[in-house]
Amino acid sequence: MQNFGEKLDLLEIDQGVQVKLLYRADKFPDECFPDYLARLSCWNGFKDSADFMRFLSKIYNNLHPDDCQEKNPDPDSKEFEARYPFYIRWYKCRIALEFIIRRSLVYSELNLDAYRVSQPNKVCVGCWGENPYRKFYWRYQEYKICHKHNVRLVVVDNILYNSPTLTGTTEYVATLDRRSISCSYVSAILRNNPLKTFNFENLQRENYIIELEITLWKRVIRFLNERFSFSFVSMDIFDFVTLESIAGLAISNRLEKMTEKLIGCKTEFSLFIKTAVLVCIQRSYLMYYPDVKSWVLSEAYFINPVFYSYLYGINQHFFIKDELTFADEISQKNAFRRVNLSRVSDRILCKFILESRILSDSQLESISRNGRIVIGTTELPGHIDQQRVDYEKFIEMTGDCLFDRQPINR
C-alpha cells in the first residue's frame, strides 16, 4: 500500500496544481521549524519527515526551476558546501510549505539553530499531555526541568505525534548545581514570558550574558574583600537577588539592581562600592553592549565628572565629535584619550581608585578606617600598566564645562 507521500510523488507538480494537506495546523511560536515539519509529516501520512522534506524540495524546484541550480551548492566548492547547505535546505522547505498552506512563516520563530543542537529526545510528559508538540527549548543543553510543571524531562526513543502516550521513556538525570544556574535562569526567563516571545537565539544570548554577570560579581566581591578588607561572606550573586527578580530585565537594570543590593550591605560606602563596580565592569565583556556602556558612563558622571572623563576621554563627547574631526589642532592640544582599564589587574584598579581623586579625601579616609587597604605596588602615581595618566590635567580640563557646549546644527 502506498503512503500519502508516495502517491503525491506520482503527481506532476507545477504552479497550476494546487497541493493540499489534510492536516494544516499552525506552527507554534516555541516550536522548531524542522519539528513542525515532522508533526505535519506524521499527521498527513508521510513515511517520515525526510520523506516529507523530499516532497517539499520537489515542489520548490517546480516553483523555481531557474533558481534550482543556483541554490544547490556546487560540489566542487567546499567553502560553499560548508557554509550554506543547512539553511538552504530549510529555506526550500519553508518556501514550498508556504505555497501549500497559503500562510507565511515568521523567520525569527523558525528556531533553526536549536535544531543544530545534538541532544537526545527530551520531553516534558506534562506539556506533551496538554499539547503534543516538541518545544524548541527542550533541545537546550542546560534545560533539564520543566519550568511550567517543575518535573524532570525524560528521554524517549521516538517522538510519535499521533501517540497519546510516550513509550520507552527513561529519566533524564538533572544535576542542579548552584555553580551552573543556566537551567534555572532559562526557566525563569520562560516563566516571565508567558506569551512565548523568546526564541532560541534570545535564550542563548541571555544565558551568555548572565554567565558574564556571575563572573563580574565574583570579581567585584573578591576585589572589595581582598583589597579593601570588606567582609562579604558569599560570592554568589543569587544570595543577594533571586532569579525571578532579574530574569527578562535589561542588562543595565540588572546591574543597577545588584549594585543596590551590595550597597545595602554597606550603606556608608555607597559611592565607593559603585565606583568599584564601574571600574570592574571596564574589564568585562559586558562593556560591548551599548546599554551597559551608557549606564556605566551615566553613573560615572553622577559620582564625579572627572570619573566620566577617565572612562570616556576629554573632548570625546558626541556633541562635539564631528567638530573635532575638522579641527586637528584643537584635537591635538585638548583631546585626551580615555584611561584603558580593560586588562589591568586588581592591584592596578586599587591604585587607580586611590590616586585618581574620583573620591574625596574624607571618603578614602573612611575606607581606610574600615580595614587594611592592600595596594601591592610600588609604581609611580599615574602609571596604569603601560599608560601614563596626568590626573591633574584631566581634572583641570573636566572643569572647563565640557557639557555646556551646544549640539552642532545639522
Secondary structure by P-SEA (a helix, b strand, c coil): cccaaaaaaaccccccbbbbbcccccccccccaaaaaaaaaaaaccccaaaaaaaaaaaaaaaccccccccccccccaaaaaccaaaaaaaaaaaaaaaaccccccccccccccccccccccccaaaaaaccccccccccccccccccccbbbbbbccccccccccccccccccccccccaaaaaaaaaaaacccccccaaaaaaaaaaaaaaaaaaaaaaaaaaaccccccccccccccccccccccccaaaaaaaaaaaaaaacccaaaaaaaaaaaaaaaccccccaaaaaaaaaaaaaacaaaaaaacccccccccaaaaaacaaaaacccccccccccccaaaaaaaaaccccccaaaaaaaaaacccccccccccccccccccaaaaaaaaaaccccccccccc
